[in-house]
Amino acid sequence: MTNEEEDGSRQFYTCNCFTTDNIFLEDYRLHVRFVSEQQFRLDYQTVLRRLGCVTEQQFEDVFNKISQEVDRRRRLSVTSAERADAIKDMYQPLHPYVYHLQDSHLAPEFRQIVERCRSADIGEEALTDLLEEEAASRVYRFPVFTKTFCEDLVEELEHFEQSSAPKGRPNTMNHYGILLNELGFDEGFITPLRELYLHPLTSLLYPDCGGRCLDSHKAFVVKYDMKEDLDLSYHYDNAEVTLNVSLGKDFTEGNLYFGDMRQVPLSEMECSEVRHRVSEGLLHRGQHMHGALPISSGQRWNLIIWMRASQERNKLCPMCNRKPALVEGEGFADGFTKHSDALLDTSCVLT
């Protein structure tokens, strides 16, 4: 037995495609893969010209942005750990209580749904009667937090934003937001929320895509503001299951929209608009194509939890659609492991 197995800890990994695939070119609203300049020109020169990238200088600008993003990704685990250490040393929380999950943070309706899920006699059909299913297939809405807690959490996030502590962006699509693991939310808040409250739901609602086997996550907050990010382009998540909670504040428009699973050709998709209400969460499959429409006034904060199942992603990376080539990562990394199938099977009985 290895030391890893003896102490119950698990080493998580990142797929090597993280540095090459799904690089978002904001100016052209396009996700690309970059291995070499020759490959890039063969794959994307025609479509980029159609989108307005026509001069050699524009192509050079694209290459420079890609190079900066690839370099950022290669250094991400080191720089993230450095930021987390600096935040711990220099940042004084405004509301310390929000970092530790308590029943009082949660909406009574959500606690009732979870308790019902934990009973032995409930199935998926009975559970869906307790949830609000949206027009988009297998997208569910339910209250998650109390409005008071949402207000205090947003105040904490704003207080952190205004501090001099270093900040990392959530991903290439969201320029304004906060990585919650760096701020210290993982151990006391996000992990128990996933394991104790969300796992009973996902086990019943998404058993076919890893809902019973979720063993890691990436959690972050994104902010939409009239002077910053207004919307979010059509995409899928690096997750098996995603929870998206609207935290506030006052805003108009900005609804989410869902198409179909990413395996379905874009030409065959029809989108359904879903209203996002403060304190409520939308639960959906990570590979379900979706986006966010522009807000027309105010400011909106959203908590995003990408939940991952190593048993699923160890077979096929959801981002590059290939067998993952693993590289070491910090913390939960991107949710891949090197466990054998036998060990992975045991992870599906989390309680």
Secondary structure, 3 states (H helix, E strand, C coil): CCHHHHCCCCCCEEEHHHHCCCEEEHHHCEEECCCCHHHHHHHHHHHHHHCCCCCHHHHHHHHHHHHHHHHHHHCHHHHHHHHHHHHHHHCCCCCHHHHCCCHHHECHHHHHHHHHHHCCCCCHHHHHCCCEECCCCCCEEEECECHHHHHHHHHHHHHHHHCCCCCCCCCCCCCCEEEHHHHCCHHHHHHHHHHHHHHHHHHHHCHHHCCCCCCEEEEEEEEEECCCCCCEEEECCCCCEEEEEEEECCEEECCEEEEEECCCCHHHCCCEEECCCCCEEEEEECCEEEEECCEEEEEEEEEEEEEECHHHHCCCCCCCCCCCCEEECCCCCCCECCCCHHHHHHHHHCC
